[in-house]
């Protein structure tokens, strides 16, 4: 399957959370998350992009680039927001490398 044909629900809702891609306007929350979680990220997730945001403007550019990457199906950075407060509580990152492997497999085997 071509990655552009993926139909990904947006947003995804659970009882407690809303999961959605980052979008224009999310720069401040990404920057704040990086500042708030610097100790944890430095120790356990040194490659996490929010650790390396050096200004709100840089974070906003990053949020907009992540939105472009989502639309292009290059990678999926999914923000997790608590429904009761709309507060950002985390993120999930999904990459599309398995789709590329599936296409190679289909060409070799089918």
C-alpha positions, 0 to 999 in steps of 0.5 A: 500500500502506498503510504499516501493512502493511509487513512489515519483517524484524527483525532483519536479519542479515549476516555481520558486522552485526545491523540492528535498530530501537532499543528501550527500553534503548538510551538509554545506547548512543545517548548514548555514540555521540553523545559519542563521535562529536561531532566528526564529527557536528558537522562532517558531520551537524549534524542527526543526532539523537544529536548533540543528546541532552543526557543518558542519560534524554533518549537513553532517551526518544528510543530509546523514541520511535523504537521507537514511530515504527517501529511506527507506520511513521512513520520507521525508525531502524535501529541497526547492531551488530557481531555479534562484539562487539554494539557499536553501529557506526552507523545508517541512517535511512529515511523513509516519504515515498515511500509517501505519494507512491506513494499520491498517484500511485495516486490520480491515475493508477489 
